[in-house]
Amino acid sequence: MSKKIAVILSGCGVFDGSEIYESVITLLCLDRAGAEAQCFAPNIQQMHVINHLTGEVAEGESRQVLVEAARLARGEIKDLADAKAEEFDAVIIPGGFGAAKNLCDFAVKGSDLSLNEDLARFVQAVHQADKPVGLMCIAPAMVGKLFGEGVHFTIGNDQETASAIESTGGVHEPCPVNNICIDGTNNVVTTPAYMLASSISEAASGIEKLVAEVLAKTEG
């Protein structure tokens, strides 16, 4: 029986949603491994909208996270509020600034971040059931709040960002783009992805390992 993996998205686009390449590589790796992926996103408004051509805030525009994330999932997506931990073998959260803006508010509040309630409920329930959780790029900013004191993670080698996350309880491990950080005690796997990657193939090198490790951990 194929493994069922929840993939949590945060919109569509690196600057205000899920990083598109990270999300697609994740879904591709899961499909190639014979796993069944189900995408989720919170049914909320985005923090703001970024014009990805100019990098500037699109003043006066508003977009909805679930609707935007549906673009990435080809419409096959569900409201995160409806996600049930008992129906899944693992969770993977791609990065992109949406993870730090829409799934939590790390982009604004740093170490004083708070989590989206539906995200916290679901991911913590998965974690408490001793099922693996994978996070990439900036998504590991949430590990201290999600999993508590002492959880090991990586965001690559950005010491300022790492220190802000460590102040929430996490323990940072420097990691190259083509590798992963495995916290066997907490069943958490992280990789830098576009925190370090300069190309899609570089991002894929770590993401592929993360997906493989998450799936291996579902075997028990």
N, C-alpha and C positions, 0 to 999 in steps of 0.2 A: 504494500500500500504506500502510495507516494506521501511524502511529508508535506504538510500544509504550513506555509510561512506567511505571516502578515508583514506587509511592507507599508510603512507609514510615511506618507508624503506630506509636504507642507506648502503646496502651491506648484507653480511651474515657472522655473527660471532662476538662475543662480543668485541674483541680487535680492529677490523678494519671495522666493519659493524654494522648491526642491531643485538641486543641481540636476539638470536633465541627463547629462552623460552618466553621472553616478547612478541615477535611478534606472536608466535603461540597461546599463551594464549589470546591475543587480538583478533585474528581471530576466535578462538573457542568461546569466549564470544559473539562476534557479531553474529556468526552463530546460537548459541543457542537462542539468543534473536530474531531471525528472521530477522536480518538486512542483507543487501547486502554489502559486503566489496569489494572494488576495490583497489588493491595495486598499488602504484607508486614508482618510484625511479628516481633520476637524471641520465641522460645519460652522465656520466663523469668517469674519471679515479679515483680510490681510492687514498687517500693521500699516502698510502703505504700498503703493505701486511704483516700481522703478522702470523708467524707460531704458531698456537694455541696449539701445543704440547709443544713447548719450551718457548713461550711468546716473542720470539725475532723477530726483523724485518727480513723478508725473502729478503735479498739483491738480486737485479737483477730481482725480480718478479714484475709484474704489473697485476692488475685486474680492471675490469670495474664494477662500482656500480650497474648499471641496470642489467647486466648479472648475477652478484653474487646474487642480491636480488631476481632474478627470481627463484633461488633455493628454497627460503623460500616460494614463492608464487606459487610453482608448475607450473611455466611458465605463470600464469595468472597475468600479470603485464604490466603496461604501462609507457611510458616516462613521467616524471613529467612535462615536457614542454607542454604536451598536456592536462593537468588537467584543468578543467573549474569549477570555484566555483559554478556556477549556477546549476550544475549537481549533487551536493552533499549536504547532510544535516549536515555533520560534518566532522572533520578531527581528526585522532589520529596518534601520532608519537611515536613509541616505542623507547627505548633507545639503549644502546650499544655505544661503542666509535665512531662508524661510524657517529652517530648524531653530535658528536663534532669534527669530522675529515672530513666528506664528505658533510654533510648538512650545516655545517658552519666550521669555523676554531678556535673554542674556545679552542681546545686541544693544539693549538700552540700559539694563541694570547691572550687567556684569555678574559678580558673585552674589548679588542680592536677587538673583533671578527667581521667578516663580514659573511653575509648569502649567500648561494647559491641563485642565482637570481630567478630561477624557483620556489624554495621553498618559497621565500619571496613573490613573486607575487601571488601564489596560496593561501597560508595560510592567507596572509593579506586580500585578496579578500573575503575569507570565513569569516574571522573575521569582516570585514566591513559590511557584509551582516547579522551580528548578529547571526551567527551560531556558535555552540560550537567547541572548539579546546581542545583536550586532549594530554598531553605530559607526558612521564614517564622517570624515571631514570635520565640520564644526558641531555636528550632532552630539559628540561626547561632552560638550559643555554641560549637558544635563545629568551626567552620571552620578555626581555627588548627591544631587537632589533626588534622583530616582532610586539609587541603590544604597546610599548611606556611606558612612565613614570607611575609608580604607580601600575603596574600589580602585583598581588599576586601569588606566586608560592611556591613549595617546591622541594628540592632535598634530604630531610631527615633531617640530623643534622650536615652535614659537613660545618662548619662555614667558612672555607677558600674558598671553592667553592661557597658557598652562597654569600659571600662578593664580590667576583669577578662578580657574576651575578647582585648583587644589584647595583654595580657601573654602570651598563648599564641602570638602571631605575626600575628594579624589586624590589619587597618587599618580603623577604623570611619569610616563616612560618615553623618552625620545625614541623615535622610530622612523626609518626611511620610508619613502613612498611605496616601495615594493614589498612592504612587510606588514605584519599585524601585531597588535598587543593582545595577549590572551590572559585574562584573569580567570584562572581555573576555579578559584574559590567562589567567585560571584557569577560565573558562567557568562561573562561579558567579553565580547571581542570588538576591538576598534582598529581603525586604519586611517592614515592621514588623508588619502585621496587628494582632492584639490586644495587642501591646505599646503601641499607641497608639489603636486603634479604640474608639469608644464605641457603635458599632452594627454590626449585621451588614452593612449596606450600605457603611459605611466600610471594614470589613475586606475586603469583596469588591472594592473599588476597586483596591487594591494587588495582591490575589491574582490577579485577572483579568489584570493586566499581567504578573505573574510567569509565569503559565502560558503566556500568549501569547509571551513572550520565550524561555522554555525551548523551546517548540515551534519557534519561528523558528530557534533555534540548532541544532536537529536537522537543519535543511535545509542546514547546512554552511557 
